[in-house]
Amino acid sequence: MFSLASKHNDPNASLAWSERIGYGTGGFAFNMINGIIGSFLTIYFTSTVGLNAGIIATIFAISKVFDGISDVIVGRMVDRTKSKLGKGRSWLLRMCIPFGITTMLLFFVPQNFPEMAQYVYIFLMYNIVNAVCLTGMLVPYYSMISLMTANPYERGFLGNIQQIFQTLGNVVVNSTFVTLLGIFTSSTENIYTQRAFTITMLIYCIAMIVITIFSVFSTKERVHSAESAEEDTQKSASFVVFFVIIMYAMGNVYYCQYVLYDMGQYSWVSNSISIAQFAVMFVTPAFMKKFGKTAVYEAGMVVMGLGFLGFAVLGGSSTIVMIICNVLKGCGVGMAGGMALGMVADTITYGTKKTGIDTVGLGNAGVSAAQKIGLGLGTAVFGWVLNGAGYDGSLDAQGIAQPESVSTAINFLYNWLPFIMVIAIFVLMVILYHCERDLKKMEAAE
């Protein structure tokens, strides 16, 4: 069988670069689609289909209940899976094609349906995509860090490299998605047409499937194997990070469209964050080795907070200032995000040593749930606030400007709300999360 994985089966040995990169490509694959859903799904529903942002936001919020249930179910399924490919890789192979097909259908709302039927269609497809297909990929993928290696440094390194590839996925989407919409649109005045979304999503979904299959056959699982307050803290941290990410991912689109009034600015606004995030993660392994995962994570939250605060106070003054602030955001996300999955693996190991219960699947299900709830609730909050501010997607087709209250709301969502949440989670981590220190003490005592 074709494989680029390290030849050895020692869970404590170092991994080959081919396997590290193979694992990272899986994150690149699903994060391209995740990034598109996070950044463009709402504007597709409101500007292309012409639906109400508030109702769409409510659908997203209600759907999080099903997400939470499905994460627990898939986590248990991963823990109980017996396959030649392992607990995680087998699920990636099974779910990548259904994920691609259902995502295509999510971006293909039937135009001839009555409005109520369109909302029902969106509710059903959104839940199939997120609660079934995406959960069926995220939980196994995150679990693979704990299943591929027991080496603490390798786990941290894998967490960092998957963030590099996820960020690279964002850069690719930020650099090409709007361009492809413009190429395939059926209108000379509007890029948000059904034809543009259909062809563009087809390209991305096919790429996702091919890359995921490559990732499956480039990795190997070697580790065969009660939650604490620290695990709860780590889930809260994951929730806030992804809530913040969706605020600026969606915010980038709306900020350029309705504050800067120039979608041509979208690429640099988004990529100044993503490229900085991408670059800083090449040096975070060295910081991790010297200072530990927790210290790098907490420092990242501080740097991220400074970026949001600077943009909130000085963002409108000049392009250079906006780029500098976005670079700070990107560096902060890179530092925190690069450590996150390694910290999750450590937390699960700590729980196993303390309780004797191995819950790799369920532990990562909790993190997957936190991620999706953060993304989904962030999307919902964005929609609710926009709707309350008077946003009306149909005005765009008529060439009418949105009310000034919409710009004010976008500024709050894009800058001040993420700043408040980042500072809150930094304080929470400092007070409650000491897993890395406690795990070292436990291992020293064995």
N, C-alpha and C positions, 0 to 999 in steps of 0.2 A: 504493500500500500504506500502511495506517495506521502512523504512527510519531510518537513524541514525542521522538525523538533529536535532538541538535543537527544543524542543517542542513549545517554545513561538513564537509569531509573531511580537514581538517588535523590530523594526529596530535599536533601540539605545541600546538594551541590549547586554550583553556579549554572545558569542557563546560557545556552548559545545565543548570540545576537539574532540569528535567524528565527529562533522561537520567540524571543522578546518582541521582535518586529511583527511576527505572525500574530501574536496576541494583540498587539496594538492595532493592526489593520481591522480587527473585528470592531473595535471602538470607532474607527474611522467610518466604517460602513453604516452602522446604525445611527451614528450621530449626524451624518449627512441628512438622513430622513428626519430624525428628531429635531434638528436645527430648522429644517424647512417647516415642519409642523409648528414649532414654537414661534417662528418669525412671520410666516406667511399664511397660516391657516385662517386666522381671524380676518385678515384683510381680504382673503379669497371669499370667505362667507359674506362679508359685508359689501365689498366693492364689486366682485364678480357675480355673486348670486343675488346680492341686494337684500340681505336679511338683517334683522335688528341685532346690534352688538350686545345689548343687555340680555336678550334671550339666549344668544350664543354663549355668553359668559355663564349664564345659569346652567345651561346644558353641561358645560365643562365642569362646573363645581359639583353638580349632582353626580356626575360620572366618576368622581374621585372615590365615592363609596364602593363602587364595583372594582376600582383599581386596588383598593386596600384589601378586599376579599381575595382577588385573583393573585396578589403577591404571596399571600399566605399559602394558597393552594399550590402554586407553582413551586414555592420554596420547599414544601413537603414532597412534591413530586421529584424535585432535584435530589433531595436527601435519600429517597427510596429508589432512584433510578439505578439499574444495572445494565450496562451496555459496554461493548468492546471499545466504543469511543469515549466512555467515561460519563460522569454525571452531568457535566455542563456542555461539552462539545456536541453530544448527541442531540440536545435540544436546539442548539444553534442551527444545526443542519436541518432539523425538522421544521423550524419556524421561519426561516428566512424567506422562503417563497410565499407562504401565506401573508407574511408581513408586507412584502412588496405588492401583492395583489390587492389587499385590503386598503393599503395606503393610496393606491391609484383610485380605488372606488371612493375613498373619502374626499378626494379632490375632483370628483365627478358627480356633483349633486344634480340630479335630473332637473333640467330647466322647465319641463312641461308639468312637473308635479305641482299641486296646490301648495301654498306656503306652509300650511300645517304639516303636510306630508313631507315637505323638505326638512322641517325641523325634526320629525320622527326619523327620517333617513339619516340625518346627521348624528342624532343621539345613538342610533344603532351602530353605525359605522365607526364613530369615534370610540365607542366602547369596545368594539371588536378589535380595532387597531391597537388601542392602549391597554385595555384590561386583559386581552387574550394574546395577541401577537407580540406586542412590544414587551409585555411582562415575560412571555415565553422566551425572549432573547436576553433581556436585561438581567434577570435573576441568575440564569446559568452563566452568563458572561462574567458577571461580578464574582460569582462563586469560584470561577476557574483560577483566580489568584491564589485562593486557599488550597485548591486541588492540584495545581501545577507544581508548587514548591512550598516547603516548610521553612525555607531560609528567610529570616526577617528582612534582610537587606534586599533580596530578590523580590520579595513581596512589595516592598516599598518602591523598588525600581520598576516593577511591572505596573503598579498603580500610576507612577509618574509617566511611563511611556504610553500607557493607554490614554492618558490625558493629552499628551503631545499629539497623538493621532486623532483624538476627538477634536482637538483644537484645529488641526489641519483640515478635518472635515468641515468645520465652521468656515475656515478661510476659503476653501473651495466653493462652498455654497455662497458666501458673501461676495465672492469675486465673479461668479458665473451665473447665479440664478436669475437675477434681474436682467442680465444680458440675454440669457436664453429666452426669457419671457418676451423681451423686445424682438428677438429674431422670429419667434413663432406666433406672435400675436396676429389676430385677424383684423386689428384696428390700427389706424395710423395715429390715433390720439390716446389710446388706452392700452397699457401692457397687460392689464389684469383681465384677460379674456379666457374663456373656457378652453379654447384651442391651445393657447399658450401654456396654460397649466397642465393640460393633458399630455402634450408632447414632452414638456420639460420634466414632469414627474416620471414619465416612462423611462427616460434616460437615467435618472437618478435611481429608480427602483431596480432596474437591471444591474446597474453598477453595484448597488448594495448587495444583491444576491450573490454575484460573482465573487466579490471581495470577502463576504462572510464564509463562503465555501473554502476559499483559500486559507482563511484564518483557522478553520476547523482542522485542516490537514497540515497545519504548520505548528501545532501545539500538541502537548501530551500531558495527561493527568497522572501524577505520581503519588499523591497523598491519599491514602485510603483510611479512611478513618471510620441555662436559665439566664436569662438576660440579667444584666446588672444596671445600675444607675448610669454607669459610664457608657453602656451600649445605647441607652435611651438618649444620652447627651449627644453621641455621635450621630444618631438618626436626626435629632433636632438640627445639628449643624449641617447635615446633608440637605435637609428641607430648606433651610434658609439660603444656602449657597445656590440651589437650583431655583428658588423663588427669585433671588436677585438676578440670576442669569436670564430668566425669562423676562424680567423687567427691562433689562437693557437690550435683549435680543429683539423683543417686540418693539421696545422703545426706539431702537435704531430706525426701524422702518417708519414709525409714526413721527419721530422727531424730524427726520429728513423731509417727510411728506408735508407735515403741517406746522412745523416750527421754522425749519430752514427753507421750506417750500422749494426743495430741489432734490429729487431722488438721485440725481447724479452724484450727490455727496454720500450716498449710502455705503459705497464700497470702502471709502477711507474711514468713515465713522465706525463701521463695523470692524474693519481689518486693523485699525490702530489698536483695538482691544485684542483681537485674536492673534495678531502677529507678536505683540508684546507677551501675551500668554504663552504662545508657542516658543518664543526665544528663551524666556526665563526658565522653562522646564528643562532645558539642557544643563542648567547649573544647579537646579534644586537637589539632584542626587548628592552632590558634594556637600551642600548645606545639611541635608538629611543625615549624612554620615557623621558630620561634626556636631550638629546640635540636636538631632533627633527629629522625628516626624512632627510631633506636637508643636514644638517651638517654631518650625517652619510654617506650619498651618496657621498658628496664631499671628505670626508676623505678616502672613499673607492677608489676613483679615484686616489688619491695621492699614496696610498699604492700599488695599481695595477701598476702605473707608475714606482715606485721604483723596482718592481719585473721585469718588462720588461727591464728597464735600466740595472739592475744588471746582468740579463741573457745575454744581448747584449755585455756587457763589459767583464764579467767574466765567461760566460756560459761554455766555453770549458775547464776550468781549473780543475774541479773535479765534481764528481757526487754529493757530499754534497752541493756544491755551487749551482748546478742546482736545487736540491730539495728545498733549502732555497728560491731561487728566485721564483720557482713555487708556493711555499707556500704563498709568498707575493702576487703573482698574484691571487691565490685562495681567500685569505682573502679580497683583494680589490674587486673582483667580488662578493663575498658573501655580503660585506657591501653595495655596490652600488645596486646589483641585489635584495637584500632583501628589499630595500626601494622603488624600482622602481614602482611597481604596486600600492602601497599605495599612492605614489606621483601622479600617474596618476589619481587615484580616487579623490584625493584632487583637482587636476587641473580641472577635469570635474565639480566638485562641485562649484569651484570658477567661472568657466565660466557660469554655470547655474544661480548662484546668481547674477552675473553681467549682464547677458543678458536676463534672464528669459526663456531661451531655454534649454530643457533637451535633451542632446545628448550622452547618455551613450554608445549606440552602435557605433555611428560615432566617438566619442572620442577615444574609444578603437580600432576602426578600424584604426585610424591614428597610434596608437602605434603598432598594428599588422603589418601595412604596413612598419613602420620604422624597426621593427624587421626583417621581411622577406627581405626587401631591403638590410639591413645590412648583413644578412646571404648570400643572393644571390649575391650581389655585391662583398662581401668578397670572395666568392667562385670563381666568375668570375675573379677578380683581381689576385687571386692565380694562376688560370689556365693561364691567359695571361702572367704573369711574368715567370712562369715555361716554357711556350712555347717559349717565347723570349730568355730564358736562354739555350734553346736547349734540353729540356726534351723530351725523347722518350720512351713511355711505352713499346714498343716492345723490347727494349734492355734488360729488366728484364727477359723476357722469354728466351733470348739467353745467359743469364749469363754475359752480358756486363755492365760495370759500366757506370753510367750517367756522363756527362761532369762535370768538377769541377765548372763551372759557375752555375750549378744547385744547388750545395751546398751553394754557395754564395747567390743566390737568395732566397733560403729557409731561411737562416739566417736573411736576411733583412725582409722578410715577417713575420717571427716568432717573431722577437724581435723589430726592429727599427720602423717599420710602426705602430704597436700597441702603442708603447711608444709615438710617435708623436701625434697620435689621442687622446689618453687618456688625455694628458696634454692640448690639445686644448679644449676638452669638459669640463675639469675642469675650465678653464678660462671662457668659455662661461656660465657655470652654475653660477659661482660667480658673474658675471656681470649682467646677465639677469633674473635668476630664483629666485623669491622671493614669490612664491605662498603660501607657508605655513605661512609665516608672514602676508601676505595680507589677507588670509582667516580668520585668528584669529582676525584681526582688523574688518573685515566685520561682523563676528559673534558677537563680542563684542558690535558693534554698533546697532545690531538688537533689 
